[in-house]
Amino acid sequence: PTLRHISRDYLAIQGSATPAERAFSSGSLTDTKCHNRLNPTLFEALQLLKSAYRNGHISAAGIAAQHIGALIAELDD
């Protein structure tokens, strides 16, 4: 009985494969028929950018706000 309880405590822990599965899934979204000519360097760069954006390391909000501000200023002139 004791060994059974110990084994349930430790063998029930699954390996965390979720990040790896997510990366492969994201790669399949990038490597489509429309993008089949991407060289490996560009493919890697796209994957890194997508991951950084998804994890909040980079944001397009500031740049978008600058462009919107410039467009509004141009329309006001």
Backbone bond lengths (Angstrom), bond angles and torsions (degrees), N, CA, C in turn:
res aa  C-N    CA-C-N  psi(-1)  N-CA   C-N-CA  omega(-1)  CA-C   N-CA-C  phi
1 P - - - 1.460 - - 1.532 112.26 -
2 T 1.326 116.64 -40.31 1.462 119.26 -178.45 1.523 110.75 -65.68
3 L 1.315 116.13 -44.27 1.461 120.40 178.88 1.530 110.83 -62.39
4 R 1.314 116.97 -36.50 1.452 120.86 178.82 1.528 110.26 -63.45
5 H 1.319 117.72 -42.71 1.463 121.18 179.59 1.522 110.96 -67.26
6 I 1.310 116.21 -40.59 1.466 119.61 178.65 1.526 109.86 -64.59
7 S 1.325 117.03 -44.25 1.465 119.69 -178.92 1.525 111.31 -64.61
8 R 1.309 118.13 -35.42 1.468 120.34 177.18 1.521 111.02 -65.69
9 D 1.330 116.43 -37.10 1.457 119.74 -179.54 1.523 111.96 -67.23
10 Y 1.313 117.35 -40.58 1.458 120.23 -172.72 1.523 114.20 -98.92
11 L 1.297 118.72 -31.29 1.457 120.16 -179.08 1.526 112.34 -83.03
12 A 1.298 117.25 -13.16 1.460 120.29 178.83 1.525 111.83 -77.17
13 I 1.321 117.17 -14.16 1.459 120.86 -179.03 1.526 108.45 -76.45
14 Q 1.310 115.83 119.98 1.457 120.14 179.31 1.517 109.70 -91.42
15 G 1.308 114.79 149.73 1.459 119.09 174.76 1.517 109.77 -67.56
16 S 1.293 116.36 145.46 1.454 120.12 -178.06 1.520 109.86 -85.64
17 A 1.305 116.13 92.82 1.459 121.47 179.05 1.524 111.25 -99.16
18 T 1.311 117.20 -0.63 1.460 120.27 -175.34 1.523 113.03 -59.77
19 P 1.347 120.67 -47.54 1.466 118.80 179.03 1.530 112.96 -59.72
20 A 1.319 116.82 -39.52 1.465 119.32 179.17 1.524 110.77 -66.95
21 E 1.317 117.22 -41.65 1.465 120.51 178.35 1.520 110.87 -63.79
22 R 1.320 116.63 -39.11 1.461 120.92 179.17 1.528 110.24 -64.70
23 A 1.335 116.71 -39.90 1.465 120.43 179.40 1.524 110.99 -64.47
24 F 1.324 117.45 -43.84 1.462 119.87 178.53 1.522 110.94 -65.87
25 S 1.316 117.47 -38.00 1.455 121.07 178.43 1.523 110.36 -64.48
26 S 1.321 116.75 -42.59 1.451 121.23 178.22 1.519 110.84 -64.11
27 G 1.323 116.18 -37.23 1.458 120.24 177.82 1.510 112.08 -63.99
28 S 1.321 116.55 -37.32 1.465 118.92 179.40 1.526 111.01 -69.37
29 L 1.332 117.81 -26.76 1.462 120.30 176.31 1.524 111.18 -74.02
30 T 1.329 117.01 -30.27 1.462 120.84 178.74 1.523 110.97 -80.39
31 D 1.310 117.24 -39.41 1.464 122.36 -176.46 1.527 109.79 -89.55
32 T 1.323 115.76 77.26 1.464 121.07 179.90 1.521 109.54 -108.41
33 K 1.316 116.85 179.53 1.464 120.58 177.86 1.523 111.22 -61.92
34 C 1.326 116.66 -31.90 1.466 120.14 179.44 1.525 112.12 -73.52
35 H 1.318 117.24 -24.93 1.466 121.89 -177.22 1.523 112.39 -113.31
36 N 1.309 118.07 26.83 1.456 119.06 -173.54 1.522 113.86 -75.15
37 R 1.311 118.48 -4.86 1.460 120.51 179.22 1.525 112.62 -103.60
38 L 1.301 117.50 11.71 1.461 120.04 177.05 1.516 109.36 -67.33
39 N 1.339 115.37 131.92 1.462 116.81 176.03 1.526 108.80 -77.88
40 P 1.313 118.29 161.47 1.471 120.99 -175.07 1.525 114.18 -58.11
41 T 1.331 117.41 -34.43 1.467 120.31 -179.56 1.525 110.75 -66.99
42 L 1.327 117.08 -45.29 1.461 120.77 179.06 1.523 111.10 -67.32
43 F 1.324 116.62 -39.15 1.460 120.92 177.22 1.527 110.39 -59.73
44 E 1.333 116.85 -45.20 1.466 120.86 179.23 1.522 110.78 -63.73
45 A 1.337 116.79 -42.07 1.463 120.36 179.44 1.526 111.01 -61.83
46 L 1.332 117.06 -42.66 1.464 120.28 178.16 1.523 111.63 -62.89
47 Q 1.326 116.53 -41.67 1.461 120.38 179.71 1.530 110.79 -64.45
48 L 1.334 116.95 -41.48 1.467 120.25 179.03 1.524 111.10 -65.17
49 L 1.330 117.02 -41.86 1.464 120.15 178.17 1.523 111.69 -63.94
50 K 1.328 116.83 -43.60 1.462 120.07 178.71 1.526 111.26 -61.66
51 S 1.319 115.94 -41.80 1.461 119.93 -179.88 1.525 111.07 -66.56
52 A 1.327 116.72 -43.99 1.464 120.24 -179.95 1.526 110.88 -63.90
53 Y 1.327 117.32 -39.92 1.462 120.77 178.76 1.524 110.86 -66.48
54 R 1.332 116.25 -43.75 1.466 121.25 -179.20 1.526 111.55 -64.19
55 N 1.332 117.04 -35.31 1.462 121.14 -177.80 1.526 112.91 -88.35
56 G 1.327 117.99 1.57 1.454 121.36 176.23 1.514 114.91 82.45
57 H 1.330 118.17 13.14 1.463 120.64 179.76 1.521 111.84 -78.34
58 I 1.320 116.81 -26.48 1.459 121.47 175.23 1.524 107.90 -131.78
59 S 1.320 115.41 156.24 1.456 120.15 -178.69 1.521 109.17 -143.64
60 A 1.296 116.27 143.53 1.455 121.50 178.17 1.527 111.40 -97.47
61 A 1.316 117.73 -0.51 1.466 121.05 -174.87 1.523 111.94 -64.23
62 G 1.324 117.86 -43.22 1.464 120.85 -178.69 1.514 112.18 -64.41
63 I 1.309 116.80 -44.03 1.464 121.27 179.91 1.524 110.00 -67.42
64 A 1.316 117.45 -40.24 1.464 120.78 178.42 1.523 110.29 -63.00
65 A 1.324 117.35 -40.66 1.467 121.05 178.76 1.528 110.66 -63.15
66 Q 1.334 117.29 -38.98 1.465 120.67 177.88 1.526 110.78 -63.58
67 H 1.325 117.06 -43.87 1.462 120.74 179.78 1.526 111.10 -65.62
68 I 1.311 117.02 -40.65 1.465 120.38 178.53 1.521 110.09 -64.41
69 G 1.329 116.60 -42.45 1.463 120.39 177.42 1.519 111.76 -60.82
70 A 1.328 116.68 -42.04 1.464 120.78 178.86 1.523 110.95 -65.53
71 L 1.330 117.46 -40.26 1.461 120.59 178.55 1.522 111.57 -65.39
72 I 1.319 116.69 -41.67 1.471 120.45 178.86 1.520 110.15 -64.51
73 A 1.332 116.59 -42.34 1.463 120.14 178.56 1.523 110.63 -63.27
74 E 1.317 116.99 -38.84 1.463 121.10 179.44 1.525 110.99 -67.75
75 L 1.334 116.97 -37.99 1.461 120.15 178.41 1.525 111.67 -69.40
76 D 1.327 116.98 -31.74 1.463 120.86 179.94 1.524 111.98 -71.98
77 D 1.333 116.95 -24.65 1.479 120.12 -178.42 1.471 112.29 -75.29
